[in-house]
C-alpha cells in the first residue's frame, strides 16, 4: 500500500501560515490536496500538521488530517509520526512493506502523474526513492539551491551536492552541461515504512551538516536511494512573491 502524506506546518519563518494562503480563491493546502488525490496509485492522502487551523480547514474540505508535534526538524520526521498515528488509530494496517510518499505542501500545482511516476518503482525492494531532472543550463548547474546527483548504473544515488558534480577537468564551468549529462534533485520522496522508521532514528551526519542536505544522512548510513527521471516542473511557494508569480504564470 502507498500512502501520500502532506506535511503542512503553520510556523514557516519566511511565510507564516503558508498552507492557508489564498491562491486564486483556494488555499494552498486545498490545491495540493486536490492534485494529490487524483494520483491513481495512492491508497490514501493525509495532511500531517501541527496547527488546529490547518487541520480544521482540511476537515472542512472533506479530507483527512492528523495532528503532529510542533518540534519536528524535517518533513520526514513529521511523515513518520503521521504514519504511526494512522496505524495506532486503526485507519491503516501496520505493514513494514507499506510506502509513504512525502508530498510537499508548498507545491500547489503538483501533477498527479508525477506522484504516480514515482509510485511505479515502489516494488517492495526499493528502500527510498526520489526523482531527478536533466540539467540544461549553466545557471541551474551552478545554482547552490539546486542539489545535483551522481548516480550508479542501477539509478541509485551515489552522492548529492550543492556543487556541480562531477568536476570536468579542462572545460570551462559554464560549458560543463554541454559535455556531460548532469541531473538535479526533484524533491518528491518515497520511503518504505521500515526504512522510514530507521532513518528517523539516525543522528545528523557530517556530510549532511556540510551540505545541508538531509538525504546525505541516509546515504552515509548505508541506505539505498533509487532515482527516477521526471520531466515535470512544479512551482514552489517560498514567499508571498511566489504566489504573485504563480497567479501571473499559471492561473
C-alpha positions as CSV (number, residue, x, y, z in Angstrom):
1,X,0.0,0.0,0.0
2,X,1.2,3.5,-0.9
3,X,0.2,6.4,1.3
4,X,0.5,10.1,0.4
5,X,1.4,12.3,3.4
6,X,1.5,16.1,3.0
7,X,3.5,17.8,5.9
8,X,1.9,21.2,6.5
9,X,3.2,23.3,9.4
10,X,2.0,26.7,10.2
11,X,5.1,28.4,11.6
12,X,7.2,29.0,8.5
13,X,9.9,31.6,9.2
14,X,9.6,33.3,5.8
15,X,5.9,32.8,5.3
16,X,3.8,32.1,8.5
17,X,0.5,30.4,7.7
18,X,1.6,29.4,4.2
19,X,-0.6,26.3,3.9
20,X,-3.7,28.6,4.3
21,X,-2.5,31.3,1.9
22,X,-5.0,32.1,-0.8
23,X,-4.1,31.2,-4.4
24,X,-6.7,32.2,-6.9
25,X,-9.6,31.6,-4.5
26,X,-8.4,28.4,-2.9
27,X,-5.9,27.8,-0.1
28,X,-2.6,26.3,-0.9
29,X,-3.3,23.1,1.1
30,X,-6.6,22.7,-0.8
31,X,-4.8,22.9,-4.1
32,X,-2.2,20.4,-3.0
33,X,-4.9,18.0,-1.7
34,X,-6.9,18.3,-4.9
35,X,-3.9,17.4,-7.0
36,X,-2.5,14.6,-4.8
37,X,-6.0,13.0,-4.5
38,X,-6.0,12.5,-8.3
39,X,-2.9,10.3,-8.2
40,X,-4.1,6.8,-9.2
41,X,-1.6,4.8,-7.1
42,X,-2.2,6.3,-3.7
43,X,-4.4,4.4,-1.4
44,X,-4.8,7.4,0.9
45,X,-3.8,11.1,1.1
46,X,-3.4,12.7,4.6
47,X,-2.2,16.0,5.8
48,X,0.2,16.0,8.7
49,X,0.0,19.3,10.5
50,X,0.9,21.0,13.8
51,X,-1.8,23.5,13.8
52,X,-5.6,23.3,14.5
53,X,-6.4,26.0,11.9
54,X,-4.8,23.9,9.1
55,X,-6.5,20.7,10.4
56,X,-9.9,22.3,10.6
57,X,-9.5,23.7,7.1
58,X,-8.6,20.2,5.8
59,X,-11.5,18.6,7.5
60,X,-14.0,21.2,6.2
61,X,-12.8,20.3,2.7
62,X,-13.6,16.6,3.4
63,X,-10.0,15.4,3.6
64,X,-8.1,13.7,6.4
65,X,-5.6,15.4,8.7
66,X,-3.6,14.2,11.7
67,X,-2.1,16.4,14.4
68,X,1.6,16.0,14.8
69,X,4.2,17.6,17.1
70,X,5.4,21.2,16.6
71,X,9.1,20.4,17.0
72,X,9.9,18.1,14.1
73,X,13.2,19.0,12.4
74,X,12.0,17.9,9.0
75,X,9.1,16.7,6.9
76,X,10.5,13.2,7.0
77,X,10.1,13.1,10.8
78,X,6.6,14.5,10.5
79,X,5.7,11.9,8.0
80,X,6.9,9.1,10.4
81,X,4.8,10.4,13.3
82,X,1.7,10.8,11.0
83,X,2.2,7.2,9.7
84,X,2.3,5.9,13.3
85,X,-0.8,7.8,14.2
86,X,-2.7,6.3,11.3
87,X,-1.6,2.8,12.4
88,X,-2.4,3.4,16.1
89,X,-5.9,4.7,15.2
90,X,-6.6,1.6,13.2
91,X,-7.2,3.5,9.9
92,X,-4.1,1.9,8.4
93,X,-2.8,-1.6,8.8
94,X,0.7,-1.9,10.1
95,X,2.9,-3.4,7.4
96,X,6.6,-2.8,7.0
97,X,6.3,-3.1,3.2
98,X,3.9,-0.1,3.1
99,X,5.3,3.0,1.4
100,X,4.9,6.7,2.3
101,X,5.3,9.4,-0.4
102,X,6.1,12.8,1.1
103,X,4.2,15.3,-0.9
104,X,5.4,18.9,-0.5
105,X,2.8,21.1,1.0
106,X,4.1,24.2,-0.9
107,X,3.6,22.8,-4.4
108,X,0.0,23.7,-5.2
109,X,0.1,22.6,-8.8
110,X,2.0,19.3,-8.4
111,X,0.9,17.0,-11.3
112,X,-0.8,13.8,-10.1
113,X,1.1,11.9,-12.8
114,X,4.4,13.0,-11.2
115,X,3.3,11.2,-8.0
116,X,2.3,8.1,-9.9
117,X,5.6,8.2,-11.8
118,X,7.5,7.8,-8.5
119,X,5.0,5.3,-7.1
120,X,5.5,2.9,-10.1
121,X,9.0,1.9,-8.9
122,X,8.0,1.1,-5.3
123,X,8.2,-2.7,-5.8
124,X,9.0,-3.7,-2.2
125,X,12.7,-4.0,-2.7
126,X,13.2,-0.2,-3.0
127,X,14.2,1.3,0.3
128,X,14.0,5.0,-0.6
129,X,13.1,6.7,-3.9
130,X,13.1,10.2,-5.3
131,X,13.2,12.0,-8.6
132,X,15.7,13.8,-10.8
133,X,15.6,16.1,-13.8
134,X,18.2,16.8,-16.5
135,X,20.2,20.0,-16.2
136,X,20.2,22.0,-19.4
137,X,21.8,25.3,-18.3
138,X,24.9,26.6,-16.5
139,X,22.6,28.7,-14.4
140,X,20.9,25.7,-12.9
141,X,24.0,23.6,-12.7
142,X,25.9,26.2,-10.6
143,X,22.9,27.3,-8.5
144,X,23.7,26.3,-4.9
145,X,20.0,25.9,-4.1
146,X,19.8,23.1,-6.6
147,X,21.1,19.7,-5.4
148,X,23.0,17.8,-8.1
149,X,23.1,14.0,-8.1
150,X,25.7,11.4,-9.0
151,X,24.0,8.0,-9.8
152,X,25.3,4.5,-10.4
153,X,24.3,2.1,-13.2
154,X,21.3,1.0,-11.3
155,X,19.9,4.5,-11.0
156,X,20.8,4.7,-7.3
157,X,22.3,7.8,-5.7
158,X,26.0,7.8,-5.0
159,X,26.0,11.4,-3.8
160,X,24.0,14.6,-3.7
161,X,25.8,18.0,-3.7
162,X,25.0,21.7,-4.0
163,X,28.2,21.9,-6.1
164,X,28.2,20.9,-9.7
165,X,29.4,17.3,-9.7
166,X,31.4,15.8,-11.4
167,X,34.1,18.4,-12.0
168,X,35.0,18.5,-15.7
169,X,38.8,18.9,-16.0
170,X,39.9,21.2,-18.8
171,X,36.5,22.6,-19.6
172,X,35.1,26.0,-18.7
173,X,32.5,25.6,-15.9
174,X,29.8,27.5,-17.9
175,X,30.1,24.8,-20.6
176,X,30.0,21.7,-18.4
177,X,26.4,20.9,-19.1
178,X,27.2,20.7,-22.8
179,X,29.8,17.9,-22.2
180,X,28.2,15.8,-19.5
181,X,24.7,14.6,-18.6
182,X,24.0,16.3,-15.2
183,X,21.0,15.8,-13.1
184,X,19.4,17.9,-10.3
185,X,17.2,16.6,-7.5
186,X,13.4,16.9,-7.6
187,X,12.3,16.7,-4.0
188,X,9.4,14.2,-4.0
189,X,10.4,11.4,-1.6
190,X,9.1,7.8,-1.1
191,X,10.1,5.7,1.9
192,X,9.4,2.1,2.7
193,X,7.8,2.0,6.2
194,X,10.6,0.1,7.9
195,X,13.2,2.4,6.4
196,X,11.3,5.5,7.3
197,X,11.3,4.3,10.9
198,X,15.1,3.6,10.7
199,X,16.2,6.9,9.1
200,X,14.2,9.0,11.7
201,X,16.4,7.4,14.4
202,X,19.7,8.5,12.8
203,X,21.6,11.4,14.2
204,X,22.7,14.2,11.8
205,X,25.7,13.1,9.8
206,X,28.9,15.1,8.8
207,X,28.1,15.2,5.1
208,X,24.5,16.3,5.8
209,X,25.8,19.1,8.0
210,X,28.4,20.1,5.5
211,X,25.9,20.4,2.5
212,X,22.7,20.9,4.5
213,X,21.1,18.0,2.6
214,X,19.1,15.6,4.7
215,X,19.4,12.7,2.2
216,X,23.1,12.5,2.8
217,X,22.5,11.2,6.3
218,X,20.7,8.2,4.7
219,X,23.5,7.5,2.3
220,X,26.1,7.8,4.9
221,X,24.2,5.2,7.0
222,X,24.2,2.8,4.0
223,X,20.7,3.1,2.7
224,X,19.9,3.0,-1.0
225,X,18.1,5.8,-2.7
226,X,16.5,4.9,-6.1
227,X,16.2,7.6,-8.7
228,X,13.7,8.0,-11.5
229,X,13.9,10.8,-14.1
230,X,11.0,13.2,-14.4
231,X,10.1,15.9,-16.8
232,X,7.5,17.6,-14.5
233,X,8.3,21.1,-13.4
234,X,6.3,22.2,-10.3
235,X,6.4,25.8,-9.0
236,X,7.2,26.0,-5.3
237,X,5.9,28.7,-2.9
238,X,8.5,30.0,-0.6
239,X,7.2,33.6,-0.1
240,X,4.2,35.7,-0.9
241,X,6.0,36.9,-4.0
242,X,6.0,33.4,-5.4
243,X,2.2,33.4,-5.2
244,X,2.1,36.6,-7.3
245,X,4.3,34.9,-9.9
246,X,2.1,31.8,-10.0
247,X,-1.0,34.0,-10.4
248,X,0.7,35.6,-13.4
249,X,2.2,32.4,-15.0
250,X,-0.1,29.5,-14.0
251,X,-3.6,30.7,-13.3
